[in-house]
Structures are given as structure tokens and as C-alpha cells.
Amino acid sequence: MVRYYCQDTDFVFKKKNFTKRWLRFVADSELRQLGDISIIFCSDAYILDTNIKYLKHDYYTDIITFDYCTGNILSGDLFISVDSVRENSVFYNTDFPEELDRVIVHGLLHLVGYDDHSDTEISTMRGKEAFYLSARKSII
């Protein structure tokens, strides 16, 4: 089950049902089962505090993924800074909803097991993101 929350932001996410179906499609395509996923939309200040408190990283980021997966069942918390996503959409010259979807699927791909520390891993992650972003058109 996918649940949505807001912390320290007045952001309203309007694509809840569609995103649940899309994430289920991603999980199925990766031969995984969608478990309990919490997507927490938050501010830059909130994600910075979370990054420092739990990961000992003193910097801003667009997403932090906490992995609670067991076996092939994807479960975890995706903390998404709406502020950073907005900034990134301007920087990369993309629409905000497109950038937000990219960040959401990025978090789910981390739960699948993809990483983004090396150039090879980054390339694989970007390819998967692009594939699943284009696959949204087939989701009913």
C-alpha cells in the first residue's frame, strides 16, 4: 500500500491513485511486489534535519530513501523535498510534475536495489528512470 504524507509543507499531491498504479507497474516490471511505501513530501529544512539526524549527512537533497524491504517485497519511506524538486525542475528545465515523478521512481528504484554512487550505477539508474517515466503513458 502506498501512503502519502506532508511534513513542514503545504504541498498537495493530486496524483495519488495514478502514482500507486504506476509504482505497482514498476515493482511488477522489476519482479518485485509493492509492500508498504510511505511518500513524505517535505521542505528543504525538514529533509536536511532528517539527513543530519539519521544519516549524519549535513547537506540538502531531493530524496532520502529508507529501505524496509524483505525478500521481494518493496517497503520503505521516501522523504521528498518539494523545495529541491522545484529547484531541480528549473535547473534541468523540466516541468515540476515530471521532476517529481522522476524523484519518486528514483526512490522506488533504490528499494529495488539500484544505486547511484559510480558512473555505471548512475547511468543504469538514469536509464531505468527514463524507461519508467515513458511507461507512465501506458498506465490506466
C-alpha positions in Angstrom: 0.0 0.0 0.0 1.3 3.5 -0.9 0.5 6.3 1.6 1.2 10.0 1.3 2.1 12.5 4.0 3.2 16.1 4.2 5.7 17.5 6.7 6.6 21.2 7.0 5.0 22.0 3.6 1.5 22.9 2.3 2.1 20.9 -0.9 -0.9 19.0 -2.2 -0.2 15.9 -4.2 -3.1 15.2 -6.6 -2.0 12.1 -8.5 -2.2 9.6 -5.6 -4.2 6.9 -7.3 -2.3 7.1 -10.6 1.0 7.0 -8.8 0.0 3.9 -6.8 -0.8 2.1 -10.1 2.4 3.4 -11.7 4.6 2.2 -8.8 2.9 -1.1 -8.8 3.7 -1.4 -12.5 7.4 -0.5 -11.7 7.5 -3.1 -9.0 6.0 -5.8 -11.2 8.4 -5.0 -14.0 11.3 -5.4 -11.6 9.9 -8.7 -10.5 9.1 -7.3 -7.1 5.9 -6.9 -5.1 4.8 -3.5 -3.8 4.6 -3.5 0.0 4.2 -0.6 2.4 5.5 2.6 0.8 5.3 6.0 2.6 5.9 9.0 0.5 6.6 12.0 2.7 6.6 15.4 0.9 8.6 17.9 3.0 10.6 21.1 2.9 14.3 21.6 2.5 14.7 22.3 6.2 12.9 19.1 7.1 14.9 16.9 4.8 18.1 18.5 5.9 17.2 17.7 9.5 16.3 14.1 8.6 19.6 13.8 6.6 21.6 15.0 9.6 19.7 13.1 12.3 19.6 9.7 10.6 22.4 9.6 8.0 24.9 12.1 9.5 24.9 14.0 6.2 24.9 17.7 6.6 23.6 18.7 3.1 20.3 19.2 1.2 19.0 16.5 -1.1 15.8 16.0 -3.1 15.1 12.5 -1.7 16.1 10.2 1.1 15.1 6.6 0.9 14.8 4.4 4.0 14.7 0.7 3.0 12.5 -1.7 4.9 12.3 -4.4 2.2 12.0 -8.0 2.9 12.7 -10.5 0.2 11.0 -9.4 -3.0 8.5 -7.1 -1.2 9.4 -3.4 -1.6 8.7 -1.4 1.6 10.2 1.9 2.7 9.9 5.6 3.4 10.6 8.1 0.6 11.3 11.6 2.0 11.0 14.1 -0.9 11.9 17.8 -0.6 9.4 19.6 -2.6 11.7 22.7 -2.5 14.6 20.8 -4.0 12.4 19.2 -6.7 11.1 22.7 -7.7 14.7 24.0 -7.9 15.8 21.0 -9.9 13.0 21.4 -12.3 14.2 24.9 -13.0 17.8 23.9 -13.2 17.1 20.9 -15.6 14.5 22.8 -17.5 11.7 20.3 -16.8 8.2 20.6 -15.6 7.7 20.3 -11.9 5.4 17.2 -12.1 7.9 15.5 -14.4 10.8 16.1 -12.0 8.6 15.0 -9.1 7.8 11.7 -10.8 11.5 11.2 -11.6 12.4 11.6 -7.9 9.6 9.3 -6.8 10.6 6.5 -9.2 14.3 7.1 -8.2 13.4 6.3 -4.6 11.5 3.2 -5.6 14.4 2.0 -7.7 16.7 2.4 -4.7 14.3 0.0 -2.9 14.6 -2.4 -5.8 18.4 -2.4 -5.3 19.7 0.1 -7.8 22.3 2.6 -6.6 23.9 5.8 -7.9 27.4 6.0 -6.5 29.5 5.1 -9.5 29.2 6.4 -13.1 28.0 3.0 -14.2 25.3 2.9 -11.5 24.2 6.4 -12.3 23.9 5.5 -16.0 21.8 2.4 -15.1 19.6 4.4 -12.7 19.0 7.2 -15.3 18.1 4.7 -17.9 15.6 3.0 -15.6 14.1 6.4 -14.6 13.7 7.3 -18.2 12.1 4.0 -19.1 9.6 4.1 -16.3 8.8 7.8 -16.9 8.0 7.0 -20.5 5.9 3.9 -19.4 3.5 6.2 -17.5 1.6 6.7 -20.7 0.5 3.0 -20.6 -0.8 3.2 -17.1 -4.6 3.4 -16.9 
